[in-house]
Amino acid sequence: MPSVPRSRLLLSLAAMLLVLPHGVLAHAVIVSAQPASGATIDTSAVAIRLRFNSRIDHARSRLKLRAPDGAEQALTPATDTPADEIDAQARTLSPGAWHLQWQVLSVDGHITRGDIPFNVR
């Protein structure tokens, strides 16, 4: 059986890595957010929806709200959302500046986190 030169083998491996879907190798990055960063909401009930560029592990992902007075409240993510999305409902928000703090575990095993400021009128 003829042996394959090592350089040819490495070149083939590199070519295969280039054609893999980029979502498989990428961290979870927000594609869209509701509420949007800096948004002003006119109601005390807020539907939260974060969509990412890749699948996330819902069981290990977290959402938390920080109120204008600094108090924090954990949100319970919905269980029936698409694999690239995390949704929750926030009720009875008082007027002022709020922060949605999120943390997700992407399928590549990396944790991504962020903060989305918004206002309630």
A tleap script that builds the chain and sets N, CA, C and O, in Angstrom:
source leaprc.protein.ff14SB
mol = sequence {
  NMET PRO SER VAL PRO ARG SER ARG LEU LEU
  LEU SER LEU ALA ALA MET LEU LEU VAL LEU
  PRO HIE GLY VAL LEU ALA HIE ALA VAL ILE
  VAL SER ALA GLN PRO ALA SER GLY ALA THR
  ILE ASP THR SER ALA VAL ALA ILE ARG LEU
  ARG PHE ASN SER ARG ILE ASP HIE ALA ARG
  SER ARG LEU LYS LEU ARG ALA PRO ASP GLY
  ALA GLU GLN ALA LEU THR PRO ALA THR ASP
  THR PRO ALA ASP GLU ILE ASP ALA GLN ALA
  ARG THR LEU SER PRO GLY ALA TRP HIE LEU
  GLN TRP GLN VAL LEU SER VAL ASP GLY HIE
  ILE THR ARG GLY ASP ILE PRO PHE ASN VAL
  CARG
}
set mol.1.N position { 0.841 -1.165 0.000 }
set mol.1.CA position { 0.000 0.000 0.000 }
set mol.1.C position { 0.896 1.241 0.000 }
set mol.1.O position { 1.770 1.366 0.857 }
set mol.2.N position { 0.690 2.158 -0.947 }
set mol.2.CA position { 1.540 3.344 -1.018 }
set mol.2.C position { 1.222 4.296 0.135 }
set mol.2.O position { 0.069 4.434 0.543 }
set mol.3.N position { 2.258 4.947 0.648 }
set mol.3.CA position { 2.040 5.896 1.742 }
set mol.3.C position { 1.712 7.275 1.175 }
set mol.3.O position { 2.227 7.676 0.131 }
set mol.4.N position { 0.848 7.983 1.885 }
set mol.4.CA position { 0.447 9.328 1.479 }
set mol.4.C position { 1.411 10.310 2.132 }
set mol.4.O position { 1.633 10.244 3.342 }
set mol.5.N position { 1.987 11.220 1.350 }
set mol.5.CA position { 2.907 12.193 1.934 }
set mol.5.C position { 2.206 13.008 3.030 }
set mol.5.O position { 1.034 13.368 2.918 }
set mol.6.N position { 2.959 13.276 4.070 }
set mol.6.CA position { 2.411 13.998 5.217 }
set mol.6.C position { 1.854 15.369 4.826 }
set mol.6.O position { 0.804 15.763 5.333 }
set mol.7.N position { 2.516 16.092 3.955 }
set mol.7.CA position { 2.047 17.418 3.544 }
set mol.7.C position { 0.696 17.328 2.841 }
set mol.7.O position { -0.149 18.209 3.001 }
set mol.8.N position { 0.494 16.282 2.076 }
set mol.8.CA position { -0.783 16.093 1.382 }
set mol.8.C position { -1.899 15.806 2.386 }
set mol.8.O position { -3.024 16.278 2.223 }
set mol.9.N position { -1.591 15.047 3.402 }
set mol.9.CA position { -2.551 14.738 4.454 }
set mol.9.C position { -2.942 16.008 5.216 }
set mol.9.O position { -4.122 16.236 5.484 }
set mol.10.N position { -1.955 16.828 5.562 }
set mol.10.CA position { -2.230 18.077 6.266 }
set mol.10.C position { -3.036 19.044 5.408 }
set mol.10.O position { -3.916 19.740 5.914 }
set mol.11.N position { -2.744 19.090 4.129 }
set mol.11.CA position { -3.491 19.948 3.215 }
set mol.11.C position { -4.950 19.504 3.137 }
set mol.11.O position { -5.851 20.342 3.120 }
set mol.12.N position { -5.185 18.219 3.091 }
set mol.12.CA position { -6.554 17.692 3.056 }
set mol.12.C position { -7.303 18.037 4.335 }
set mol.12.O position { -8.474 18.414 4.286 }
set mol.13.N position { -6.646 17.912 5.462 }
set mol.13.CA position { -7.261 18.245 6.740 }
set mol.13.C position { -7.605 19.733 6.807 }
set mol.13.O position { -8.690 20.094 7.264 }
set mol.14.N position { -6.710 20.584 6.365 }
set mol.14.CA position { -6.962 22.028 6.351 }
set mol.14.C position { -8.144 22.363 5.454 }
set mol.14.O position { -8.961 23.213 5.807 }
set mol.15.N position { -8.249 21.719 4.314 }
set mol.15.CA position { -9.366 21.959 3.399 }
set mol.15.C position { -10.687 21.554 4.044 }
set mol.15.O position { -11.692 22.246 3.877 }
set mol.16.N position { -10.699 20.453 4.773 }
set mol.16.CA position { -11.928 20.016 5.442 }
set mol.16.C position { -12.345 21.014 6.516 }
set mol.16.O position { -13.537 21.278 6.675 }
set mol.17.N position { -11.397 21.570 7.250 }
set mol.17.CA position { -11.722 22.554 8.277 }
set mol.17.C position { -12.305 23.828 7.678 }
set mol.17.O position { -13.159 24.469 8.291 }
set mol.18.N position { -11.852 24.194 6.496 }
set mol.18.CA position { -12.359 25.399 5.844 }
set mol.18.C position { -13.810 25.264 5.411 }
set mol.18.O position { -14.537 26.257 5.370 }
set mol.19.N position { -14.240 24.058 5.088 }
set mol.19.CA position { -15.612 23.885 4.614 }
set mol.19.C position { -16.594 23.584 5.740 }
set mol.19.O position { -17.794 23.486 5.483 }
set mol.20.N position { -16.124 23.434 6.984 }
set mol.20.CA position { -17.038 23.243 8.108 }
set mol.20.C position { -17.889 24.491 8.271 }
set mol.20.O position { -17.409 25.599 8.030 }
set mol.21.N position { -19.134 24.334 8.670 }
set mol.21.CA position { -19.959 25.521 8.928 }
set mol.21.C position { -19.315 26.375 10.017 }
set mol.21.O position { -18.839 25.856 11.026 }
set mol.22.N position { -19.306 27.670 9.803 }
set mol.22.CA position { -18.669 28.574 10.757 }
set mol.22.C position { -19.352 28.552 12.111 }
set mol.22.O position { -18.691 28.783 13.123 }
set mol.23.N position { -20.666 28.280 12.171 }
set mol.23.CA position { -21.382 28.235 13.435 }
set mol.23.C position { -20.874 27.157 14.356 }
set mol.23.O position { -21.004 27.277 15.574 }
set mol.24.N position { -20.299 26.106 13.809 }
set mol.24.CA position { -19.788 25.016 14.630 }
set mol.24.C position { -18.575 25.476 15.430 }
set mol.24.O position { -18.365 25.020 16.554 }
set mol.25.N position { -17.782 26.369 14.864 }
set mol.25.CA position { -16.538 26.788 15.496 }
set mol.25.C position { -16.635 28.136 16.211 }
set mol.25.O position { -15.670 28.556 16.850 }
set mol.26.N position { -17.768 28.817 16.120 }
set mol.26.CA position { -17.875 30.180 16.633 }
set mol.26.C position { -18.563 30.228 17.990 }
set mol.26.O position { -19.395 29.379 18.310 }
set mol.27.N position { -18.202 31.240 18.789 }
set mol.27.CA position { -18.901 31.501 20.047 }
set mol.27.C position { -20.285 32.052 19.717 }
set mol.27.O position { -20.518 32.551 18.616 }
set mol.28.N position { -21.197 31.958 20.675 }
set mol.28.CA position { -22.542 32.502 20.484 }
set mol.28.C position { -22.478 34.029 20.542 }
set mol.28.O position { -22.013 34.607 21.524 }
set mol.29.N position { -22.950 34.664 19.481 }
set mol.29.CA position { -22.987 36.118 19.382 }
set mol.29.C position { -24.434 36.523 19.133 }
set mol.29.O position { -25.127 35.886 18.340 }
set mol.30.N position { -24.895 37.572 19.800 }
set mol.30.CA position { -26.280 38.021 19.614 }
set mol.30.C position { -26.476 38.546 18.200 }
set mol.30.O position { -25.708 39.373 17.710 }
set mol.31.N position { -27.529 38.042 17.555 }
set mol.31.CA position { -27.921 38.496 16.220 }
set mol.31.C position { -29.018 39.551 16.353 }
set mol.31.O position { -29.028 40.538 15.618 }
set mol.32.N position { -29.942 39.339 17.294 }
set mol.32.CA position { -30.988 40.327 17.555 }
set mol.32.C position { -31.407 40.242 19.015 }
set mol.32.O position { -31.334 39.184 19.641 }
set mol.33.N position { -31.847 41.382 19.543 }
set mol.33.CA position { -32.248 41.449 20.949 }
set mol.33.C position { -33.520 42.263 21.091 }
set mol.33.O position { -33.692 43.310 20.467 }
set mol.34.N position { -34.402 41.751 21.929 }
set mol.34.CA position { -35.615 42.471 22.285 }
set mol.34.C position { -35.713 42.439 23.798 }
set mol.34.O position { -35.868 41.349 24.349 }
set mol.35.N position { -35.635 43.537 24.498 }
set mol.35.CA position { -35.520 44.888 23.966 }
set mol.35.C position { -34.114 45.148 23.418 }
set mol.35.O position { -33.136 44.525 23.834 }
set mol.36.N position { -34.048 46.069 22.491 }
set mol.36.CA position { -32.763 46.448 21.912 }
set mol.36.C position { -31.987 47.295 22.921 }
set mol.36.O position { -32.574 47.922 23.803 }
set mol.37.N position { -30.692 47.304 22.783 }
set mol.37.CA position { -29.842 48.114 23.647 }
set mol.37.C position { -30.232 49.585 23.517 }
set mol.37.O position { -30.281 50.127 22.413 }
set mol.38.N position { -30.508 50.225 24.652 }
set mol.38.CA position { -30.877 51.632 24.660 }
set mol.38.C position { -32.340 51.909 24.389 }
set mol.38.O position { -32.742 53.072 24.343 }
set mol.39.N position { -33.153 50.874 24.207 }
set mol.39.CA position { -34.578 51.055 23.896 }
set mol.39.C position { -35.316 51.653 25.094 }
set mol.39.O position { -34.908 51.488 26.244 }
set mol.40.N position { -36.410 52.349 24.796 }
set mol.40.CA position { -37.316 52.836 25.831 }
set mol.40.C position { -38.634 52.104 25.663 }
set mol.40.O position { -39.233 52.122 24.588 }
set mol.41.N position { -39.083 51.457 26.733 }
set mol.41.CA position { -40.291 50.639 26.731 }
set mol.41.C position { -41.391 51.408 27.449 }
set mol.41.O position { -41.149 52.007 28.497 }
set mol.42.N position { -42.596 51.395 26.891 }
set mol.42.CA position { -43.714 52.133 27.487 }
set mol.42.C position { -44.616 51.284 28.369 }
set mol.42.O position { -45.684 51.745 28.772 }
set mol.43.N position { -44.222 50.076 28.675 }
set mol.43.CA position { -45.058 49.183 29.469 }
set mol.43.C position { -44.230 48.525 30.563 }
set mol.43.O position { -43.010 48.416 30.443 }
set mol.44.N position { -44.892 48.088 31.627 }
set mol.44.CA position { -44.154 47.461 32.726 }
set mol.44.C position { -43.909 45.973 32.500 }
set mol.44.O position { -43.163 45.349 33.255 }
set mol.45.N position { -44.530 45.393 31.465 }
set mol.45.CA position { -44.298 43.984 31.110 }
set mol.45.C position { -43.455 43.954 29.841 }
set mol.45.O position { -43.811 44.574 28.838 }
set mol.46.N position { -42.344 43.235 29.885 }
set mol.46.CA position { -41.411 43.224 28.759 }
set mol.46.C position { -41.168 41.789 28.299 }
set mol.46.O position { -40.801 40.920 29.088 }
set mol.47.N position { -41.381 41.563 27.002 }
set mol.47.CA position { -41.034 40.274 26.400 }
set mol.47.C position { -39.559 40.329 26.030 }
set mol.47.O position { -39.127 41.220 25.298 }
set mol.48.N position { -38.800 39.385 26.531 }
set mol.48.CA position { -37.362 39.348 26.266 }
set mol.48.C position { -37.080 38.221 25.288 }
set mol.48.O position { -37.511 37.085 25.488 }
set mol.49.N position { -36.354 38.548 24.229 }
set mol.49.CA position { -35.986 37.544 23.219 }
set mol.49.C position { -34.587 37.868 22.712 }
set mol.49.O position { -34.352 38.929 22.133 }
set mol.50.N position { -33.668 36.943 22.936 }
set mol.50.CA position { -32.306 37.085 22.425 }
set mol.50.C position { -32.068 35.964 21.427 }
set mol.50.O position { -32.264 34.790 21.742 }
set mol.51.N position { -31.643 36.329 20.218 }
set mol.51.CA position { -31.347 35.329 19.185 }
set mol.51.C position { -29.854 35.379 18.895 }
set mol.51.O position { -29.264 36.454 18.785 }
set mol.52.N position { -29.246 34.186 18.773 }
set mol.52.CA position { -27.802 34.062 18.603 }
set mol.52.C position { -27.454 33.478 17.238 }
set mol.52.O position { -28.322 32.972 16.526 }
set mol.53.N position { -26.180 33.554 16.885 }
set mol.53.CA position { -25.712 33.043 15.595 }
set mol.53.C position { -25.472 31.539 15.617 }
set mol.53.O position { -25.123 30.954 14.591 }
set mol.54.N position { -25.654 30.906 16.773 }
set mol.54.CA position { -25.462 29.460 16.876 }
set mol.54.C position { -26.363 28.910 17.981 }
set mol.54.O position { -26.971 29.661 18.743 }
set mol.55.N position { -26.431 27.596 18.044 }
set mol.55.CA position { -27.240 26.957 19.082 }
set mol.55.C position { -26.625 27.219 20.454 }
set mol.55.O position { -25.409 27.346 20.595 }
set mol.56.N position { -27.494 27.298 21.458 }
set mol.56.CA position { -27.036 27.494 22.830 }
set mol.56.C position { -27.603 26.387 23.713 }
set mol.56.O position { -28.597 25.746 23.372 }
set mol.57.N position { -26.956 26.180 24.843 }
set mol.57.CA position { -27.410 25.202 25.827 }
set mol.57.C position { -28.361 25.921 26.781 }
set mol.57.O position { -27.924 26.651 27.671 }
set mol.58.N position { -29.660 25.710 26.590 }
set mol.58.CA position { -30.657 26.412 27.400 }
set mol.58.C position { -30.537 26.095 28.892 }
set mol.58.O position { -30.744 26.973 29.729 }
set mol.59.N position { -30.211 24.866 29.223 }
set mol.59.CA position { -30.139 24.457 30.630 }
set mol.59.C position { -29.028 25.178 31.384 }
set mol.59.O position { -29.106 25.323 32.604 }
set mol.60.N position { -28.013 25.626 30.687 }
set mol.60.CA position { -26.876 26.289 31.340 }
set mol.60.C position { -26.791 27.779 31.011 }
set mol.60.O position { -25.758 28.413 31.230 }
set mol.61.N position { -27.870 28.325 30.492 }
set mol.61.CA position { -27.910 29.745 30.151 }
set mol.61.C position { -28.738 30.496 31.187 }
set mol.61.O position { -29.667 29.937 31.772 }
set mol.62.N position { -28.401 31.763 31.412 }
set mol.62.CA position { -29.044 32.551 32.466 }
set mol.62.C position { -29.442 33.934 31.963 }
set mol.62.O position { -28.768 34.523 31.117 }
set mol.63.N position { -30.557 34.440 32.505 }
set mol.63.CA position { -31.003 35.809 32.282 }
set mol.63.C position { -31.266 36.438 33.644 }
set mol.63.O position { -31.838 35.805 34.531 }
set mol.64.N position { -30.841 37.697 33.803 }
set mol.64.CA position { -31.038 38.387 35.068 }
set mol.64.C position { -31.313 39.857 34.764 }
set mol.64.O position { -30.697 40.435 33.869 }
set mol.65.N position { -32.236 40.458 35.508 }
set mol.65.CA position { -32.521 41.880 35.386 }
set mol.65.C position { -31.942 42.623 36.578 }
set mol.65.O position { -32.041 42.166 37.717 }
set mol.66.N position { -31.334 43.779 36.302 }
set mol.66.CA position { -30.871 44.664 37.365 }
set mol.66.C position { -31.737 45.917 37.319 }
set mol.66.O position { -31.770 46.622 36.311 }
set mol.67.N position { -32.431 46.186 38.408 }
set mol.67.CA position { -33.379 47.296 38.509 }
set mol.67.C position { -32.654 48.629 38.681 }
set mol.67.O position { -31.454 48.661 38.950 }
set mol.68.N position { -33.394 49.729 38.522 }
set mol.68.CA position { -32.791 51.053 38.724 }
set mol.68.C position { -32.163 51.225 40.112 }
set mol.68.O position { -31.195 51.970 40.259 }
set mol.69.N position { -32.706 50.543 41.134 }
set mol.69.CA position { -32.154 50.659 42.487 }
set mol.69.C position { -31.024 49.665 42.758 }
set mol.69.O position { -30.509 49.601 43.875 }
set mol.70.N position { -30.633 48.882 41.733 }
set mol.70.CA position { -29.541 47.928 41.873 }
set mol.70.C position { -29.970 46.521 42.244 }
set mol.70.O position { -29.157 45.597 42.207 }
set mol.71.N position { -31.239 46.341 42.602 }
set mol.71.CA position { -31.735 45.000 42.945 }
set mol.71.C position { -31.705 44.111 41.703 }
set mol.71.O position { -31.949 44.570 40.587 }
set mol.72.N position { -31.403 42.835 41.919 }
set mol.72.CA position { -31.332 41.896 40.795 }
set mol.72.C position { -32.410 40.841 40.925 }
set mol.72.O position { -32.741 40.403 42.027 }
set mol.73.N position { -32.957 40.435 39.784 }
set mol.73.CA position { -33.949 39.366 39.772 }
set mol.73.C position { -33.640 38.417 38.623 }
set mol.73.O position { -33.463 38.832 37.478 }
set mol.74.N position { -33.580 37.132 38.958 }
set mol.74.CA position { -33.348 36.107 37.934 }
set mol.74.C position { -34.637 35.893 37.155 }
set mol.74.O position { -35.727 35.906 37.726 }
set mol.75.N position { -34.505 35.695 35.855 }
set mol.75.CA position { -35.651 35.389 35.001 }
set mol.75.C position { -35.617 33.912 34.645 }
set mol.75.O position { -34.545 33.321 34.518 }
set mol.76.N position { -36.783 33.324 34.487 }
set mol.76.CA position { -36.877 31.924 34.085 }
set mol.76.C position { -37.052 31.867 32.579 }
set mol.76.O position { -38.091 32.286 32.069 }
set mol.77.N position { -36.062 31.358 31.853 }
set mol.77.CA position { -36.188 31.267 30.394 }
set mol.77.C position { -37.285 30.280 29.993 }
set mol.77.O position { -37.496 29.261 30.651 }
set mol.78.N position { -37.973 30.602 28.907 }
set mol.78.CA position { -38.984 29.700 28.357 }
set mol.78.C position { -38.299 28.420 27.886 }
set mol.78.O position { -37.138 28.440 27.478 }
set mol.79.N position { -39.023 27.317 27.948 }
set mol.79.CA position { -38.435 26.024 27.575 }
set mol.79.C position { -38.759 25.613 26.147 }
set mol.79.O position { -38.183 24.652 25.638 }
set mol.80.N position { -39.661 26.315 25.501 }
set mol.80.CA position { -40.102 25.915 24.159 }
set mol.80.C position { -39.579 26.850 23.069 }
set mol.80.O position { -40.308 27.174 22.132 }
set mol.81.N position { -38.339 27.279 23.183 }
set mol.81.CA position { -37.771 28.216 22.216 }
set mol.81.C position { -36.847 27.497 21.241 }
set mol.81.O position { -36.375 26.397 21.529 }
set mol.82.N position { -36.586 28.114 20.089 }
set mol.82.CA position { -35.634 27.523 19.140 }
set mol.82.C position { -34.248 27.373 19.774 }
set mol.82.O position { -33.938 28.027 20.770 }
set mol.83.N position { -33.436 26.522 19.197 }
set mol.83.CA position { -32.114 26.195 19.749 }
set mol.83.C position { -31.155 27.383 19.763 }
set mol.83.O position { -30.177 27.371 20.510 }
set mol.84.N position { -31.418 28.407 18.952 }
set mol.84.CA position { -30.526 29.571 18.899 }
set mol.84.C position { -31.119 30.796 19.598 }
set mol.84.O position { -30.688 31.922 19.352 }
set mol.85.N position { -32.105 30.576 20.466 }
set mol.85.CA position { -32.836 31.684 21.069 }
set mol.85.C position { -33.070 31.430 22.550 }
set mol.85.O position { -33.199 30.285 22.983 }
set mol.86.N position { -33.125 32.513 23.324 }
set mol.86.CA position { -33.527 32.422 24.726 }
set mol.86.C position { -34.560 33.516 24.970 }
set mol.86.O position { -34.323 34.687 24.672 }
set mol.87.N position { -35.708 33.120 25.516 }
set mol.87.CA position { -36.837 34.028 25.726 }
set mol.87.C position { -37.272 33.994 27.185 }
set mol.87.O position { -37.100 32.990 27.876 }
set mol.88.N position { -37.840 35.112 27.643 }
set mol.88.CA position { -38.391 35.183 28.999 }
set mol.88.C position { -39.382 36.339 29.052 }
set mol.88.O position { -39.437 37.166 28.142 }
set mol.89.N position { -40.155 36.387 30.117 }
set mol.89.CA position { -41.096 37.477 30.362 }
set mol.89.C position { -40.679 38.184 31.641 }
set mol.89.O position { -40.374 37.541 32.645 }
set mol.90.N position { -40.668 39.503 31.599 }
set mol.90.CA position { -40.417 40.312 32.790 }
set mol.90.C position { -41.681 41.121 33.047 }
set mol.90.O position { -42.179 41.804 32.152 }
set mol.91.N position { -42.194 41.046 34.257 }
set mol.91.CA position { -43.453 41.725 34.580 }
set mol.91.C position { -43.241 42.761 35.688 }
set mol.91.O position { -42.301 42.682 36.479 }
set mol.92.N position { -44.144 43.721 35.708 }
set mol.92.CA position { -44.186 44.785 36.726 }
set mol.92.C position { -42.842 45.492 36.923 }
set mol.92.O position { -42.346 45.615 38.043 }
set mol.93.N position { -42.275 45.947 35.826 }
set mol.93.CA position { -41.029 46.717 35.901 }
set mol.93.C position { -41.362 48.175 36.196 }
set mol.93.O position { -42.210 48.769 35.529 }
set mol.94.N position { -40.709 48.740 37.174 }
set mol.94.CA position { -40.924 50.144 37.520 }
set mol.94.C position { -40.195 51.036 36.520 }
set mol.94.O position { -39.250 50.591 35.868 }
set mol.95.N position { -40.627 52.294 36.393 }
set mol.95.CA position { -39.937 53.214 35.489 }
set mol.95.C position { -38.478 53.413 35.906 }
set mol.95.O position { -38.144 53.409 37.091 }
set mol.96.N position { -37.623 53.588 34.900 }
set mol.96.CA position { -36.213 53.835 35.169 }
set mol.96.C position { -35.303 53.060 34.244 }
set mol.96.O position { -35.754 52.439 33.282 }
set mol.97.N position { -34.012 53.103 34.548 }
set mol.97.CA position { -32.980 52.448 33.732 }
set mol.97.C position { -32.756 51.023 34.230 }
set mol.97.O position { -32.407 50.813 35.392 }
set mol.98.N position { -32.956 50.055 33.358 }
set mol.98.CA position { -32.797 48.632 33.664 }
set mol.98.C position { -31.640 48.063 32.858 }
set mol.98.O position { -31.224 48.639 31.853 }
set mol.99.N position { -31.124 46.919 33.315 }
set mol.99.CA position { -30.086 46.190 32.583 }
set mol.99.C position { -30.479 44.722 32.519 }
set mol.99.O position { -30.780 44.103 33.539 }
set mol.100.N position { -30.472 44.179 31.318 }
set mol.100.CA position { -30.667 42.746 31.127 }
set mol.100.C position { -29.280 42.129 31.034 }
set mol.100.O position { -28.530 42.413 30.100 }
set mol.101.N position { -28.943 41.295 31.989 }
set mol.101.CA position { -27.649 40.610 31.987 }
set mol.101.C position { -27.888 39.179 31.527 }
set mol.101.O position { -28.732 38.472 32.078 }
set mol.102.N position { -27.142 38.760 30.516 }
set mol.102.CA position { -27.329 37.414 29.972 }
set mol.102.C position { -26.007 36.664 29.959 }
set mol.102.O position { -24.924 37.243 29.867 }
set mol.103.N position { -26.147 35.356 30.056 }
set mol.103.CA position { -24.992 34.462 29.962 }
set mol.103.C position { -25.477 33.189 29.293 }
set mol.103.O position { -26.438 32.568 29.748 }
set mol.104.N position { -24.813 32.800 28.211 }
set mol.104.CA position { -25.189 31.573 27.507 }
set mol.104.C position { -23.962 30.694 27.300 }
set mol.104.O position { -22.831 31.170 27.203 }
set mol.105.N position { -24.229 29.406 27.236 }
set mol.105.CA position { -23.199 28.433 26.898 }
set mol.105.C position { -23.468 28.002 25.470 }
set mol.105.O position { -24.523 27.439 25.177 }
set mol.106.N position { -22.522 28.262 24.578 }
set mol.106.CA position { -22.707 27.876 23.177 }
set mol.106.C position { -22.289 26.427 22.988 }
set mol.106.O position { -21.640 25.836 23.851 }
set mol.107.N position { -22.668 25.867 21.851 }
set mol.107.CA position { -22.375 24.458 21.600 }
set mol.107.C position { -20.879 24.192 21.456 }
set mol.107.O position { -20.458 23.037 21.521 }
set mol.108.N position { -20.065 25.233 21.263 }
set mol.108.CA position { -18.615 25.021 21.201 }
set mol.108.C position { -18.006 24.944 22.599 }
set mol.108.O position { -16.794 24.778 22.742 }
set mol.109.N position { -18.851 25.064 23.641 }
set mol.109.CA position { -18.385 24.923 25.011 }
set mol.109.C position { -17.930 26.212 25.670 }
set mol.109.O position { -17.449 26.185 26.802 }
set mol.110.N position { -18.069 27.340 24.987 }
set mol.110.CA position { -17.633 28.618 25.547 }
set mol.110.C position { -18.813 29.407 26.097 }
set mol.110.O position { -19.905 29.396 25.529 }
set mol.111.N position { -18.576 30.083 27.200 }
set mol.111.CA position { -19.585 30.949 27.805 }
set mol.111.C position { -19.436 32.340 27.208 }
set mol.111.O position { -18.332 32.873 27.101 }
set mol.112.N position { -20.565 32.914 26.823 }
set mol.112.CA position { -20.608 34.288 26.331 }
set mol.112.C position { -21.567 35.038 27.243 }
set mol.112.O position { -22.606 34.503 27.630 }
set mol.113.N position { -21.226 36.271 27.587 }
set mol.113.CA position { -22.122 37.050 28.441 }
set mol.113.C position { -22.167 38.488 27.963 }
set mol.113.O position { -21.295 38.951 27.228 }
set mol.114.N position { -23.202 39.177 28.400 }
set mol.114.CA position { -23.338 40.570 28.014 }
set mol.114.C position { -24.386 41.277 28.844 }
set mol.114.O position { -24.998 40.692 29.738 }
set mol.115.N position { -24.581 42.543 28.531 }
set mol.115.CA position { -25.466 43.419 29.284 }
set mol.115.C position { -26.206 44.299 28.282 }
set mol.115.O position { -25.582 44.923 27.423 }
set mol.116.N position { -27.521 44.351 28.387 }
set mol.116.CA position { -28.323 45.175 27.483 }
set mol.116.C position { -29.079 46.200 28.325 }
set mol.116.O position { -30.013 45.844 29.043 }
set mol.117.N position { -28.679 47.476 28.239 }
set mol.117.CA position { -29.396 48.512 28.983 }
set mol.117.C position { -30.661 48.930 28.234 }
set mol.117.O position { -30.660 49.030 27.007 }
set mol.118.N position { -31.739 49.172 28.980 }
set mol.118.CA position { -32.970 49.699 28.391 }
set mol.118.C position { -33.709 50.489 29.463 }
set mol.118.O position { -33.409 50.372 30.651 }
set mol.119.N position { -34.664 51.284 29.039 }
set mol.119.CA position { -35.422 52.130 29.962 }
set mol.119.C position { -36.893 51.771 29.929 }
set mol.119.O position { -37.432 51.397 28.887 }
set mol.120.N position { -37.541 51.889 31.086 }
set mol.120.CA position { -38.990 51.721 31.184 }
set mol.120.C position { -39.552 53.086 31.539 }
set mol.120.O position { -39.105 53.739 32.482 }
set mol.121.N position { -40.544 53.502 30.762 }
set mol.121.CA position { -41.166 54.806 30.975 }
set mol.121.C position { -42.358 54.710 31.886 }
set mol.121.O position { -43.000 55.721 32.171 }
savepdb mol mol.pdb
quit
